[in-house]
Amino acid sequence: MNAIPILKDRTFQVFFLLFSALLIFLGRQTDMGLLNFDDAYYAQKAKELLGGSSLWLITLNGQPDFDKPPLPLWLTALAFKTFGVSGYSAVLVTALFGTATVYLTYRFSEKMFEDPWAAFLSAVILIFPGYFLDYSRRGMTDIALTFFVTLAVYCFFRGKENTRWYLAFGLSTAGAILTKSVLGLFPLLIALSVLLLTRQWKTIFNPNFIGGVVIALGLGSTWYIVNWLEYGDAFVNQHFGWIIWERFAHGDYAVPNAGPFYFLGYLKGFFGNYWPWLPFAVVGCWQFAKKGFRENDDRYLLAVLWVAVILVVLSISNAQYFRYVLPVFPALAIIVSKTLGDWLLPDWKDKALPWLVGGVMITVLFINVTPIEVKQAASLRRNSWEVRLLAPSIRLNTPEKSMLENYRLPLWNPRNSILFYSDRWLADPVNSPEKVMASFKNNHRATWLTRIREFEKLDAQFPGQLYLIHSQEPYAYFTAMQFRDQIRYDFSSEHSMQVR
């Protein structure tokens, strides 16, 4: 079966990819909700930007937050301002970045090798088998970083034909830095690696390239300067001391100790998350490396160094999350598509094209028409559903600026989603039943959140003294029986911002 002629048309391919990516990344999002980690965490900071005094000073529950630069938060806050505060608005920016990265991968492959079939395949490979897809449906910063890294490398590649592209390279790199701090330096490392290995000294000292580096470092440093001037050593010690150095050198409490071979962690991640493309990626990287170094072909060298530089830098860190390597996915998609394109005969390419289009269309329908939840993909499950149902009661019965008390729940779960959906801070956990009962003597408005089984144990220990305001598996929201009369269930007078 030969390909239908329209499937080879570039205009059709571009619109098909853009439209399909939007439907895949935004499909079923109106009822998905946000995961406590880390989607609600970032969404809350963007929400606080709306009422904050500065775009540069990020807060969480009103307290300074030095975790990451603010560029994705600015865009999410703009989405909140335009479409209202909701889980859908929180993931909209990520979905748009994901869609733009799909197109940019298509364009990069097309420009690099002038092979329309390989260009279309590269975009499809990026979307599937699903890791990039999954994170394009979440309100985090990794896809935004992937977009800016891809855009920066693309602009660097175009700089060979017109050095003004180096200025755009610098601007894109600044965007990457303002998205994810030092990880945004990847484009500079990739570009310098290519230029040094190929001894392109004239390019290194080209005024436009130098200007691009100045733009990248100058604009990229603005958030650091503002926060250092405002907070001084507190910012430096928290951001550079803990978030960057301590996690890089000693690991993250959330990541299990990987042992002496921790530097192989990302290879293990690819083995579990990059099928069916993994064998072609391995062979393709080897072939690209040979052509890049032996034949001195900048195109192949750029692609393979894009992968190598990022993987080497991330692999020497003790804090390893597989999502950190998402910026190499566009490069791998280009490498795999070009490798397959060189192997397949034209007739086989024509026969494969309808199957590629059909696979994308089936995915669009699966996400947008069926209610099926995929356990392996968090973005296709309803998230924080129980918190979203409890939030109106918590908001109504826990006074503003008061903490929601925590009985035997983890420190950070469901703190982020509670804060985003109810605007109330979940206190540090209390494990003593006596402290729970004592709290009612000091605060007649005290309300508590715990798991249902813990509430049942507490109620059995103090029979007739507790009042269950609202339960939603697995949580129970309660107060003292003596305060039952002051509990409200009428939401008609609530005029404050509601989160959907």
C-alpha positions, -999 to 999 in steps of 0.1 A, spaced: 0 0 0 15 33 -11 11 64 9 -18 87 1 -3 117 -17 -16 142 9 2 124 37 35 136 20 24 172 18 44 193 42 15 217 50 -7 187 59 20 172 80 27 203 100 -10 210 107 -16 173 115 12 173 140 3 205 157 -34 197 159 -28 161 171 -3 172 197 -27 197 212 -55 171 213 -32 146 229 -16 169 254 -48 188 264 -73 160 259 -93 150 290 -75 177 311 -106 196 323 -113 168 349 -78 154 355 -67 176 384 -32 181 396 -8 157 412 4 167 447 40 162 434 49 184 417 21 199 396 1 215 425 34 228 439 42 248 408 6 258 402 3 273 437 34 294 432 20 307 400 -13 314 417 5 335 444 22 355 417 -12 369 407 -15 386 441 21 392 447 40 425 447 68 413 423 72 390 394 107 381 405 101 371 441 84 337 442 65 326 473 49 294 485 22 300 512 35 336 514 70 325 522 100 332 499 107 302 476 141 298 459 136 265 442 136 275 405 135 306 383 101 321 374 96 320 336 72 290 335 54 305 365 49 338 347 33 320 318 11 299 341 0 330 360 -9 346 327 -30 315 319 -47 318 353 -54 355 347 -68 347 312 -88 315 318 -92 314 355 -73 294 382 -78 257 374 -60 225 368 -65 229 331 -49 264 331 -20 250 351 -11 224 324 -20 246 294 15 262 292 32 228 294 10 214 266 18 244 244 55 240 250 52 203 242 34 210 210 60 236 200 88 211 207 71 185 185 70 211 156 106 222 164 118 186 162 101 182 129 116 214 116 151 207 130 152 173 113 139 187 81 165 215 80 194 192 91 190 164 67 164 175 41 145 143 44 107 149 48 99 113 58 125 113 85 113 147 97 78 135 101 89 103 118 111 123 143 80 142 155 61 109 159 90 93 178 91 123 201 54 118 211 57 80 215 60 57 233 47 81 259 72 95 284 74 129 266 36 127 261 30 121 298 51 150 309 36 173 283 3 167 301 17 178 335 22 212 351 60 209 356 91 226 342 108 198 323 90 202 290 95 240 291 133 233 295 132 208 267 116 234 244 142 261 252 171 237 249 158 225 215 152 260 203 186 271 214 204 242 197 183 248 166 193 285 165 230 275 170 227 252 141 212 279 119 241 302 129 263 286 103 242 302 75 236 335 92 254 345 124 225 366 136 210 333 147 235 332 175 217 361 191 185 340 191 206 312 204 215 334 234 179 345 240 167 309 239 194 299 263 184 327 287 149 313 285 163 278 295 182 293 325 151 312 336 132 280 335 155 255 353 185 274 366 219 258 359 203 230 338 195 258 313 233 261 306 231 229 285 229 247 251 260 267 259 279 235 269 267 217 237 276 246 214 311 251 230 317 213 228 310 213 191 331 244 184 361 233 204 361 197 190 359 211 154 383 239 162 360 266 149 379 294 165 364 321 142 329 312 153 339 313 190 352 348 186 324 359 162 308 391 176 273 377 172 282 344 190 298 364 218 267 386 219 246 355 222 266 343 251 263 377 268 226 377 262 223 342 277 242 349 308 230 385 312 193 379 309 196 345 325 212 360 356 184 386 363 164 364 387 195 356 407 205 392 410 171 404 421 168 376 447 203 381 460 197 418 464 164 411 482 174 381 504 212 380 504 229 349 518 196 332 525 189 330 487 225 319 479 226 292 506 192 278 497 194 279 459 230 272 453 239 255 485 211 230 490 190 228 458 220 227 434 252 216 452 239 194 480 216 175 458 242 172 430 269 160 454 250 140 479 216 131 464 180 138 472 161 123 501 133 114 476 157 93 454 169 60 468 206 54 471 217 40 437 249 25 451 284 27 435 271 25 400 247 54 403 261 70 372 245 43 352 210 53 365 199 70 333 209 41 311 186 20 333 159 46 328 162 44 291 160 6 292 127 9 310 112 39 292 124 41 256 110 11 237 107 3 208 133 30 199 161 21 222 180 -3 199 178 21 170 189 50 193 220 30 204 230 21 169 221 56 156 242 73 182 272 51 173 268 58 136 263 96 142 294 96 164 315 79 136 302 103 109 306 133 132 342 126 143 356 107 113 339 126 85 339 159 105 302 164 97 288 191 120 253 179 117 260 144 131 284 158 157 259 183 170 232 157 174 253 132 192 269 158 215 235 171 223 228 137 238 262 130 252 268 163 270 235 163 288 237 126 298 273 129 311 265 160 332 234 145 347 249 111 352 276 124 376 249 139 398 236 119 428 201 132 424 187 114 393 152 117 380 146 103 345 125 133 336 157 154 338 169 138 305 138 149 286 159 176 268 177 148 249 145 133 236 143 156 205 179 148 196 172 110 200 141 114 179 161 130 151 189 103 154 164 74 153 144 88 124 175 95 103 189 60 111 156 43 101 153 66 71 187 55 58 179 18 62 144 17 47 137 16 10 114 43 -4 85 18 -9 87 8 28 86 44 38 55 50 17 39 19 33 48 31 69 35 66 65 -3 57 68 5 36 98 23 65 115 -7 88 108 -31 62 120 -12 55 152 -14 92 161 -51 94 153 -59 64 174 -40 80 203 -60 112 199 -93 92 200 -81 71 229 -74 101 250 -103 123 240 -131 98 235 -126 70 259 -126 72 297 -99 45 301 -73 53 327 -37 41 322 -20 32 354 15 38 341 6 73 329 -3 96 358 -16 122 334 -45 99 323 -58 94 358 -79 117 379 -55 133 403 -61 147 438 -98 139 434 -104 134 471 -87 167 479 -108 185 453 -140 172 469 -128 181 504 -115 216 495 -148 235 497 -155 222 532 -119 230 543 -120 264 528 -154 272 545 -145 259 579 -108 267 583 -104 304 588 -83 323 563 -46 324 573 -52 296 597 -35 262 593 -54 230 587 -41 206 614 -25 174 604 -29 141 623 -5 114 612 -4 124 575 30 127 557 47 161 558 42 170 522 14 148 510 -13 161 504 0 195 515 6 210 480 -28 200 466 -46 211 498 -29 245 495 -37 249 458 -74 238 459 -84 252 493 -59 280 500 -51 265 534 -17 253 547 -16 218 560 4 219 593 33 196 601 20 162 613 10 155 649 12 119 661 -2 122 696 -39 117 702 -37 138 734 -23 167 714 -53 166 691 -77 168 720 -57 195 737 -58 217 706 -96 221 709 -91 237 743 -68 264 729 -85 269 695 -123 266 691 -119 268 653 -93 240 651 -100 215 623 -80 184 615 -73 162 585 -63 126 588 -69 92 572 -102 76 578 -88 47 596 -68 70 619 -100 90 626 -118 58 635 -91 48 660 -92 83 675 -130 83 677 -129 50 695 -103 63 720 -124 94 727 -160 83 721 -185 111 715 -159 139 715 -152 142 677 -173 154 649 -167 143 613 -172 173 590 -166 156 557 -150 123 547 -137 113 513 -117 82 510 -89 81 521 -93 113 542 -114 124 571 -119 161 580 -130 166 615 -133 189 646 -145 186 682 -181 176 689 -185 207 711 -179 229 680 -204 211 658 -229 240 657 -204 264 641 -196 241 612 -209 255 579 -222 236 549 -238 265 530 -214 276 503 -236 303 487 -218 331 505 -184 321 492 -172 347 468 -135 341 470 -115 325 442 -125 289 436 -101 265 420 -114 238 396 
